[in-house]
Amino acid sequence: MRKKLIIWSILAVISVLLYLVVWMVSLKDTIQQNLSDPARAELFIEVILKIFERRTFQVIALVLSSVLIASSTLVFQTLTSNRIITPSLLGFDSIYVMLQTTLIYFLNQVSFIALNPVLNFILSVSLMCGVTIFLYKAVLRKHRNNILLLLLIGMVISTLASNYSQFLQILLDPTQFQMLQSLTTVSVVNIEQRLTLISIPVGIVVVAYFMYHRRMLDVMSLGEDKAVNLGVDYNRKTYLNLIMISLAISLVTALVGPLAFLGIIAVNIAKEIYKTYHHGVLIIGSSLIAIVALIFGQSIVELLGFKTTVTTFMSIVGGIYMIYLVIMEHKV
């Protein structure tokens, strides 16, 4: 098992190094022309260093998003005892688009909240966490920890939010709609460095919480009745874990966009590779797999000339893999 972790760690490092230099491959001719001219070489080197600095922040954002999406999906599957669902089913993507559409339509394009990326980010994360915490309190307390009902209500809210957003988008003028597209089409390319700096400490706290309670999660994976008999305050721990999950998914959605299927891919591959129930190993293993998949996928997207986005690529691959999992579960 340790050898497998080392191998995936090496693959993760290779994928990061590949991403840091892949832009040099696409600009090889331009680099050679500028470096051959002494008058432009010094200025060009400064530009290269700035680009390298920006890509370093992008790598940090990608690694952070991968770890958060993998660990939160693993914990969520443990709480639901279902390996083919993801916490993104609660409708974070639709809520994010709904908030941006509301800001643009009612506060117009001069809204300082919409234009300020930090305020917009904080408001988006707060709203998404607030909605999910409200759902937890409204559903879990009254229906004895019925997470499947919580998922059903989350899907209904997601549908309502999508329809509401589509209705307002029809009423926007072309300038407002273009601005809305720039806000809702979150991608790795336009990641704000300030948002990454804000997300790092919060993300570390979330992952540290999951790792600190990894043995408790091992017990909770046995089911509610057995966990309670073994002394776990199941309802309270479920509530706290769901809050951490909502915070993690909110950060990822607002930072790099929806990555719902990445968690399913990483967690299920980790379970197949490591063949263990220990959450400490699975969190590390699934995080490494998610890092390799996301960063390597982004490198491929850039080499192809940005003809698509890594989120679209992950959705296609993840959707196919999810269908495979459903078929295999049915056969079992």
For each residue, the residues with C-beta under 8 A, 3 or more apart:
1: 4 5 274 276 281
2: 5 6
3: 6 7
4: 1 7 8 273 274 285
5: 1 2 8 9 281 284 285 288
6: 2 3 9 10
7: 3 4 10 11
8: 4 5 11 12 285 288 289 292
9: 5 6 12 13 288
10: 6 7 13 14
11: 7 8 14 15 288 292
12: 8 9 15 16 288 291 292 295
13: 9 10 16 17
14: 10 11 17 18
15: 11 12 18 19 291 292 295 296 299
16: 12 13 19 20 59 63 291 295
17: 13 14 20 21
18: 14 15 21 22 295 296 299
19: 15 16 22 55 58 59 62 295 296 298 299
20: 16 17 52 55 56 59
21: 17 18 24 25
22: 18 19 25 26 299 302 303
23: 26 27 51 55 302
24: 21 27 28 31
25: 21 22 28 303
26: 22 23 302 303
27: 23 24 30 31
28: 24 25 31 32
29: 32 33
30: 27 33 34
31: 24 27 28 34 35 44 48
32: 28 29 35 36
33: 29 30 36 37
34: 30 31 37 40 41 44
35: 31 32 41 44
36: 32 33 41
37: 33 34 40 41
38: 41
39:
40: 34 37 43 44
41: 34 35 36 37 38 44 45
42: 45 46
43: 40 46 47
44: 31 34 35 40 41 47 48
45: 41 42 48 49
46: 42 43 49 50
47: 43 44 50 51
48: 31 44 45 51 52
49: 45 46 52 53
50: 46 47 53 54
51: 23 47 48 54 55
52: 20 48 49 55 56
53: 49 50 56 57
54: 50 51 57 58 193
55: 19 20 23 51 52 58 59
56: 20 52 53 59 60
57: 53 54 60 61 191 193 196
58: 19 54 55 61 62 188 189 191
59: 16 19 20 55 56 62 63 295
60: 56 57 63 64 196 200
61: 57 58 64 65 188 191 195 196 199 255 256
62: 19 58 59 65 66 188 256 291 294 295 298
63: 16 59 60 66 67 291 295
64: 60 61 67 68 196 199 200 203 251 255
65: 61 62 68 69 251 252 255 256 259 294
66: 62 63 69 70 262 266 287 290 291 293 294 295
67: 63 64 70 71 203 207 287 290 291
68: 64 65 71 72 203 206 207 248 249 251 252
69: 65 66 72 73 248 249 252 259 262 263 266 290
70: 66 67 73 74 262 263 266 267 270 283 286 287 289 290
71: 67 68 74 75 206 207 210 248 283 286 287
72: 68 69 75 76 87 206 210 244 245 248 249 263
73: 69 70 76 77 86 87 263 264 266 267 286
74: 70 71 77 78 263 267 270 279 282 283 286
75: 71 72 78 79 210 217 241 244 245 279
76: 72 73 79 80 85 86 87 242 245
77: 73 74 80 81 82 83 85 267
78: 74 75 81 217 220 221 279
79: 75 76 147 220 238 241 242
80: 76 77 85 147 148 151
81: 77 78 221 223
82: 77 85
83: 77 267 268 271 325 329
84: 264 268 322 325 326 329
85: 76 77 80 82 89 151
86: 73 76 89 260 261 263 264
87: 72 73 76 90 92 245 246 249 263
88: 91 92 93 249 253 258 259 260 263
89: 85 86 151 154 155 158 260
90: 87 132 135 150 151 154 157 158 246 249
91: 88 94 95 154 155 157 158 161
92: 87 88 95 96 128 132 249 250 253 258
93: 88 96 97 158 253 258 260
94: 91 97 98 157 158 159 161 162 165
95: 91 92 98 99 127 128 131 157 158 161
96: 92 93 99 100 124 128 184 253 254
97: 93 94 100 101 161 162 165 184
98: 94 95 101 102 161 162 164 165
99: 95 96 102 103 123 124 127
100: 96 97 103 104 114 120 124 180 183 184
101: 97 98 104 105 164 165 168 169 172 180 184
102: 98 99 105 106 168
103: 99 100 106 107 111 113 114 120
104: 100 101 107 108 109 111 114 172 176 179 180 183
105: 101 102 108 168 171 172 176
106: 102 103
107: 103 104 110 111 113 114
108: 104 105 111 176
109: 104 114 115 175 176 179
110: 107 115
111: 103 104 107 108 114 115
112: 115 116 119
113: 103 107 116 119 120 123
114: 100 103 104 107 109 111 120 179 183
115: 109 110 111 112 120
116: 112 113 119 120
117: 120 121 192 194 195
118: 121 122 192 194 195 198
119: 112 113 116 122 123
120: 100 103 113 114 115 116 117 123 124 183
121: 117 118 124 125 192 195 198 254 255
122: 118 119 125 126 198
123: 99 113 119 120 126 127
124: 96 99 100 120 121 127 128 250 253 254
125: 121 122 128 129 247 250 251 254
126: 122 123 129 130
127: 95 99 123 124 130 131
128: 92 95 96 124 125 131 132 246 249 250 253 254
129: 125 126 132 133 243 246 247 250
130: 126 127 133 134
131: 95 127 128 134 135 157
132: 90 92 128 129 135 136 154 242 243 246 250
133: 129 130 136 137 243 246
134: 130 131 137 138
135: 90 131 132 138 139 150 153 154 157
136: 132 133 139 140 150 239 242 243
137: 133 134 140 141
138: 134 135 141 142
139: 135 136 142 143 146 149 150 153
140: 136 137 143 144 145 146 147 150 235 238 239 242
141: 137 138
142: 138 139
143: 139 140 146 149
144: 140
145: 140 224 234 235 238
146: 139 140 143 149 150
147: 79 80 140 150 151 238
148: 80 151 152
149: 139 143 146 152 153
150: 90 135 136 139 140 146 147 153 154
151: 80 85 89 90 147 148 154 155
152: 148 149 155 156
153: 135 139 149 150 156 157
154: 89 90 91 132 135 150 151 157 158
155: 89 91 151 152 158 159
156: 152 153 159 160
157: 90 91 94 95 131 135 153 154 160 161
158: 89 90 91 93 94 95 154 155 161 162
159: 94 155 156 162 163
160: 156 157 163 164
161: 91 94 95 97 98 157 158 164 165
162: 94 97 98 158 159 165 166
163: 159 160 166 167
164: 98 101 160 161 167 168
165: 94 97 98 101 161 162 168 169
166: 162 163 169 170
167: 163 164 170 171
168: 101 102 105 164 165 171 172
169: 101 165 166 172 177 180
170: 166 167
171: 105 167 168
172: 101 104 105 168 169 176 177 180
173: 176 177
174: 177 178
175: 109 178 179
176: 104 105 108 109 172 173 179 180
177: 169 172 173 174 180 181
178: 174 175 181 182
179: 104 109 114 175 176 182 183
180: 100 101 104 169 172 176 177 183 184
181: 177 178 184 185
182: 178 179 185 190
183: 100 104 114 120 179 180 186
184: 96 97 100 101 180 181
185: 181 182 257
186: 183 190 253 254 255 256 257
187: 190 191 256 257 309 310 311
188: 58 61 62 191 256 298 310
189: 58 306
190: 182 186 187
191: 57 58 61 187 188 195 196 255 256
192: 117 118 121 195 196
193: 54 57 196 197
194: 117 118 197 198
195: 61 117 118 121 191 192 198 199 254 255
196: 57 60 61 64 191 192 193 199 200 255
197: 193 194 200
198: 118 121 122 194 195 201 202
199: 61 64 195 196 202 203 251 255
200: 60 64 196 197 203 204
201: 198 204 205
202: 198 199 205 206 247 251
203: 64 67 68 199 200 206 207 248 251
204: 200 201 207 208
205: 201 202 208 209
206: 68 71 72 202 203 209 210 244 247 248 251
207: 67 68 71 203 204 210 211 283
208: 204 205 211 212
209: 205 206 212 213 244
210: 71 72 75 206 207 213 214 217 241 244 279 283
211: 207 208 214 280 283
212: 208 209
213: 209 210 216 217 237 241
214: 210 211 217 218 278 279 280 283
215: 218 219 279 280
216: 213 219 220 232 237
217: 75 78 210 213 214 220 221 241 279
218: 214 215 221 277 278 279
219: 215 216 222 226 227 230 232
220: 78 79 216 217 224 227 232 234 237 238
221: 78 81 217 218 277 279
222: 219 226 227 230
223: 81 226 227
224: 145 220 227 228 234
225: 228 229
226: 219 222 223 229 230
227: 219 220 222 223 224 230 232 234
228: 224 225 231 232 234
229: 225 226
230: 219 222 226 227
231: 228
232: 216 219 220 227 228 237
233: 236 237
234: 145 220 224 227 228 237 238
235: 140 145 238 239
236: 233 239 240
237: 213 216 220 232 233 234 240 241
238: 79 140 145 147 220 234 235 241 242
239: 136 140 235 236 242 243
240: 236 237 243 244
241: 75 79 210 213 217 237 238 244 245
242: 76 79 132 136 140 238 239 245 246
243: 129 132 133 136 239 240 246 247
244: 72 75 206 209 210 240 241 247 248
245: 72 75 76 87 241 242 248 249
246: 87 90 128 129 132 133 242 243 249 250
247: 125 129 202 206 243 244 250 251
248: 68 69 71 72 203 206 244 245 251 252
249: 68 69 72 87 88 90 92 128 245 246 252 253
250: 92 124 125 128 129 132 246 247 253 254
251: 64 65 68 125 199 202 203 206 247 248 254 255
252: 65 68 69 248 249 255 256 259
253: 88 92 93 96 124 128 186 249 250 257 258 259
254: 96 121 124 125 128 186 195 250 251
255: 61 64 65 121 186 191 195 196 199 251 252
256: 61 62 65 186 187 188 191 252 259 311
257: 185 186 187 253 309 311
258: 88 92 93 253 311 315
259: 65 69 88 252 253 256 262 263 294 311 314
260: 86 88 89 93 263 264 315 318
261: 86 264 265 314 315 317 318 319 321 322
262: 66 69 70 259 265 266 290 293 294 314 318
263: 69 70 72 73 74 86 87 88 259 260 266 267 286 290
264: 73 84 86 260 261 267 268 318 321 322 325
265: 261 262 268 269 289 290 293 314 317 318 321
266: 66 69 70 73 262 263 269 270 286 287 289 290 293
267: 70 73 74 77 83 263 264 270 271 282 286
268: 83 84 264 265 271 272 321 325
269: 265 266 272 273 286 289
270: 70 74 266 267 273 274 282 285 286 289
271: 83 267 268 274 275 282
272: 268 269 275
273: 4 269 270 285 289
274: 1 4 270 271 281 282 285
275: 271 272
276: 1 281 282
277: 218 221 282
278: 214 218 281 282
279: 74 75 78 210 214 215 217 218 221 282 283
280: 211 214 215 283 284
281: 1 5 274 276 278 284 285
282: 74 267 270 271 274 276 277 278 279 285 286
283: 70 71 74 207 210 211 214 279 280 286 287
284: 5 280 281 287 288
285: 4 5 8 270 273 274 281 282 288 289
286: 70 71 73 74 263 266 267 269 270 282 283 289 290
287: 66 67 70 71 266 283 284 290 291
288: 5 8 9 11 12 284 285 291 292
289: 8 70 265 266 269 270 273 285 286 292 293
290: 66 67 69 70 262 263 265 266 286 287 293 294
291: 12 15 16 62 63 66 67 287 288 294 295
292: 8 11 12 15 288 289 295 296
293: 66 262 265 266 289 290 296 297 314
294: 62 65 66 259 262 290 291 297 298 310 314
295: 12 15 16 18 19 59 62 63 66 291 292 298 299
296: 15 18 19 292 293 299 300
297: 293 294 300 301 310 313 314
298: 19 62 188 294 295 301 302 310
299: 15 18 19 22 295 296 302 303
300: 296 297 303 304 313
301: 297 298 304 306 307 308 309 310 313
302: 22 23 26 298 299 305 306
303: 22 25 26 299 300
304: 300 301 307 308
305: 302
306: 189 301 302 309
307: 301 304
308: 301 304 312 313
309: 187 257 301 306 312 313
310: 187 188 294 297 298 301 313 314
311: 187 256 257 258 259 314 315
312: 308 309 315 316
313: 297 300 301 308 309 310 316 317
314: 259 261 262 265 293 294 297 310 311 317 318
315: 258 260 261 311 312 318 319
316: 312 313 319 320
317: 261 265 313 314 320 321
318: 260 261 262 264 265 314 315 321 322
319: 261 315 316 322 323
320: 316 317 323 324
321: 261 264 265 268 317 318 324 325
322: 84 261 264 318 319 325 326
323: 319 320 326 327
324: 320 321 327 328
325: 83 84 264 268 321 322 328 329
326: 84 322 323 329 330
327: 323 324 330 331
328: 324 325 331 332
329: 83 84 325 326 332
330: 326 327
331: 327 328
332: 328 329
